Structure formats: structure tokens, C-alpha cells
């Protein structure tokens, strides 16, 4: 007390106590100057993850590049296994011939029709069903969820499904492709979780303004759900575009079959020179036509995907994570 009083009287500054030594940061990450410095374990994980993703990209991209190279190569080069990642004996005759083939064009148009109609029906039914399931106050909600989930694990089988399609008068019609797979339970649950995460205050405010249930869905909910709607549209369109087994079961008329059946018949040997023309051998058919058909089938999806990519990850994450 005497020392403190003397310092106050003399006006001398009291020396500050020495600062404690800095503590060494611990844990998997170290925070320094607002930035996170990764430890060796986390850096090793990043290296491994990057390497694994590069392998996945290579395993996915190389076969497709090989098919493109085969489509621009000659039949002789393909049969002698000289085609790898670059075309050999470059030619466009097979592209021109396949594209002008009436069977291919008819099958291609059928695929476009089926995909557009099936995707439209599937999105309407899935959106309405998911919106209903997202309302926890609706009576029978748990039963409706159970009915949807039950179909994920149990199926009647090929023969009962065929009998149902035949008895309903859908056999050998477009609706045999569109209606049986109109609702994907996975897509339904993702959209349900997305709708559940939307603020209820928006719908309450819309109700105060006089909107009914359909008005709220069309004018409030759907404009705010572009990410998940675009993602589900992509999922459905790719599924219906690549589908071939339902068409093989339910479409007897060759004029109704999609282009995937055309491709399947190529590999099965059901489509020969008679279907492609008398001079098919001169225009390098067989393996070259298979590669050209694969490329032409893949082009529409490759053109659509870049426009929906920005919604893809966000739509799946927002619909799959609650909170």
C-alpha cells in the first residue's frame, strides 16, 4: 500500500505485469489471424480425396472419349483395335447415314416424346405429393409416407405389373412408359424435406392475403424452390431418357419403341443390314454404328445438364439436410 501510494504521489507509472507466454494451439485445425491452418492429417485427407476424385473422373471420362473416338473412326480401325482416345481414319459417313435412317429418327422422336411427357407428369405428381407430406397437421400424413416408403422395398414383380398394365389398357401405348414410374420415392422424400425447411411465415402471410392452397403452391412455394425443382427435373429426365426395359416389356409395335431399344437391338444383333439399308456394309456399320448411336443418344442430356448444374448440388443438399 505504501509503494502504491508513493507511486501515485510521484506520478510514476506502475510497470505492467509480464504477459504470459502464448499458448500453443491444439486440435485438428489451428486458427491464426482469422485463417484456418490445416494439420498434417487434414492435408493428407485433402491429398487423398483429390487423388480419389481424379481417378473417378478418369474412370468416367476415358470410356466416353473412347466411344467418341470410335464414332469418328473407320470400321477397319475399330475391328483391328487401333482406336483408343483419338479417331483413326476419320470419317463422318456413318453419322450422316445413321441420322438419315428412318428407324433411328422414329425411335429418337419417341424417346423425346416419352421423356418430355413422363418428366412433366412425374414432376406434377411428385411436387403435389411432397407438398402434402410436408404439412405435419394433415391427418393421415404418416400413412401416406408409409405407403410411399413401402414401395421402395417391395414390388409386385414383372408378371403382376405386366398383368396390371394390360388390364388397364395401357399395353402398347405411351402411357405404359409414363405412368408406372411417375413417382420416384427418393425424389419425393428429397422434395418433402425441402418443403419442410421453408419458413411457415411465408405461407401464413399468403393466407392472410387471400391465397388458397393451390395459389400458395404455385405463386409462393414453387418460385422459391427452383433449385430442388431443377434437380428433380434433371433426375427424372435422365431416368426416362435412358430407360429401355419398360419399353421392351410393354411396347410391341416397333413404331412406338424408343431409341434405347434401337441401341439394344444393335448390340443384340436384331438390327442388321436389312434394317439399315442394302449398302450398310459399305458405310461402315456394326461397331461404328453402335458408337455413333451412343453419342447421338448422349448429346441431348449433355446439352441440358450445364443449364441445370448450378441448381444441382444446392437442390440436393437443401432437400436432404434438415435444419
N, C-alpha and C positions, 0 to 999 in steps of 0.2 A: 504494500500500500504506500509506503514511504517512497519507493522507487518510482511508482506511477505518479504520485503527487509531484515529486521533483521534476519529472519529465514534463508534466503539464505546466508547471511554473516556468520552466526554462524554454518551453516551446519546441523542444527536440522531438522529432518523430520517433515513434516506437517502431523498432525493427519488426518486419513481418516474419512470422514463423516459416521455417523452410518448407517448401512444397514436398508432399510425399512423392516417392518415385512412381512413375507411370506403371499402371497395371498391364500386364501382358494379356492381350485379348485371347479368349479361348473360344472353343466351339468350331463347327464346321466352316463358318464364314467369319471373316474379320471386317468390321466396319471402320473405315478410316477416311476422314474428310468427306463424309456423305456417300462414299462409294464402297461397294462390297468386293473385298479381295478374296478370291476363292482359294480354298486349301488344296492340297495335293490330291486328296480323294475326289473332290468335286471336279477338278481339272481332268483327272483320269476318267471320270464318268463322261465328261463332255467329249473327250477324245474318242472313247469307245462308242458313245452314241452317234457321233458324227461318222465314224467309220462304218457302223452298222447301217446307218441310213444311206450312205454311199453305196454299200453293197446291195441294198434293196432297190435303189434307183437303177443300178446297173442290171440287176436281175430282171427288172421290169422293162427297161428301155431297150436292151440289146435284142431280145426276141422280136420286138416290134420293128426295130430298124432292119433286122434280118428279113422280115416279111416284106417290108417296103423295097428292099434291095431285090428280092426275088420277083416282085411285081414288075420291076423295070428291066429284068434280065431275060435272056432267051431261054427257051425250053432246054436246049442242049447244055447250056451252062448250069442250069438247075440240076439236071439229071447227072451231070458229072461232078457235082458237089464243088463247083468253083465259086459259088456265090456265098459271101459271108456278110460283110457290112456295107459293101459297095456293089452297085449293079455291074453286071458283066454282059457285054454285048447289048448295050442299051437299046430298048425298043418301046414304042407306045402303041403298037398294033393291037395288043391284047386288051389294053384299056378301051380303045375305040370299039373293038369287037364286042366285048362284054357289055359295055354301056349301050350299044345298039341292039343287044339281044332282047327280044320281046318278053321272054320268060323272066329274065332278070329284072327288067323295068317293071313288069307287072308285080313281081314279088316285092320289089323295093317300094312301090306305091302302097301296097298292102301294109307293109311294115310302118310306113309313115302314118297311114290312117289309124292303124291299131294303136300306135304309140300315143298319138295326139288324143284320141278318144279315151283310151284307157287311163292316161295320166289325168285328163280332165275329170273323169268320173271318180278316180281314186282320190284326187285332191279334195273334191267336194265332200265325199263321204268321210274321209279321214278328218278333215277340218271340223265338220259338224260334230262328229262323234267325239273328237278330242275336246272340243269346246264344252260339250255336255259333261264329259267326265271331269273336267277341271272345276266344276261347280260342286263344292262339298255339301251344299244344302239340299241338293236334289235327292229325292227318295229313290232307292234302287240303284244308286251310283255304284256301290260295291259289287252288286250283282252284275252290272254291265261291265265293270272292269274284269270280274272273274270270267265272264263269257269270252272276252277278248283274249285274256291270257291263256285260257283253256285251249284255244285253237293253236297256240304256239307249240304245244306239247303233244296234242292228239289230233290225228287226221283220219278221215274215213278210209283213205286209200284210193288207189287208181280206179278200181272197178266200181265202188259205190259212187265216186264222183262222176264217172262216165255215165252211170245209170241216171243220176240226178240231172246232168246236163241234157241227156237225151229225152228224159220225161218232160223237162221244162221247154222243150222245143228249141233249145239253143245250139244243138248239134249242127255242124257245118254252117255256122253263122259267125259274124264278127263278135257277137256278144258272148260266145263261148270263150273268147280270149279276154274280153274286157271285164266281165262281171265276177268270175270266180276268184280272181286275185285283186279285187278292187281295194281291199284294206290290208295293209301290212301292219301287224301288231307292233313291231318295233317302231315304225314311223308314227303310229298312233300314240304310243307312250311318250315318245320324244315331244310331240306337239302338245300333249296333255301337260307335261312338266313345264313347257314353255308358257302355256296359258296360265298355269297356276302361279307363275312368278310375276305376272303382270299386276300392277297396282290396282286394287279394287276401287280406289277412289275415282279412277277414270270412268269406270262403268257406272258408279253411283252418280257422278256428275252428269253423265249422258242420260241416265234415267230421269234425273231432275229436269233436264232439257226436253224430255218427252220422247226419247227414242225407245223403241221396243227392243226385244232380244235380237231380232234379225238386223235392225239398224245398228245396234251396238257392235255386233259381229262384223258387219260389212264396212262401217264407217269409222270405228274406233279400233277394234282388235286387229283386224287384218292389215290395215296400213302400218301398224306398229309391229307387225310380225313378218316383215319382208324377208328377214334372214332365214327363219325356220321354214317359211313357205317356199322360198327359192331352193333351199336344201332338200326338202321333201320332194319337190318337183323334179330335181335332178335325180334323186334316188329312184323315183317311180319311172321316169323316162328311160333311164339306163336299164332298169329291170325289164320293162316291156320291150324295149328295142332289141335286147339280146335274148329274149325268150324264144324258145323253139319247141319245147316238149309239149305244152298245151296245144299248140297248132298241129303237132304230129298226131295227137290223140283225137282232137275234135274237128279238124278240118279235112274233109275227104276230097273236096274239089281243089284241083291244082291251081285254079284261078284265084283261090282265096288264101293260099299259103303265103307266109311272109318270106323275106329274103333269107332269114336264118335257115329255113327248110331247104331253100335252094343251095346254100352253102353246105348244109348237112348232106344233101344228095350228091354234091360234088365229091365229098370225101368218102361217101359210101359207094360211089361208083354208079349211082342211079341215073345221073345225068351224063350222057355220053355224047359222042359226036352227032348223033341224030338230033338231040335237043339243041345243040349249039350251032348246027349248020353242017353242010356237007364238007366244007373246006376248013373244018375246025383244026385238023392236024397241021395244016399249012400255017395257021395263025397262032401256033404255039399254045395250045390249050393245056389241059391236065394241070400239072403243078403250077404253072404260070397263072392260069385262070383262078385257081384257089387263092393264090396270093393277092391277085387283083381284087377278087371279091371281098376278101378280108379288109383290104384297105378301103374300098368303097363303102363297106358297112361301117367302118370305124370313123369315117370322116365327119358325119353329122354330129356325133357325140363330142368329138374333139373340137368342133366349132362352137358348140353350145357351152361347154364347160368353162372356157375363160370368162364368159359373161356372168357366170354364177359362182365363180371361185371366191370372190370377196365375201359372199354370204355363207360359204360352205362351213368353215371352221366355226364362225360365230354362231351360226344357226344350230349346229350340233352341240356346242358347248353350252349355250344358253338353254337349250332344251333338255340336256342331260344332267345339268348341275342345278340343284335347288338351293335357293338362298341368295 
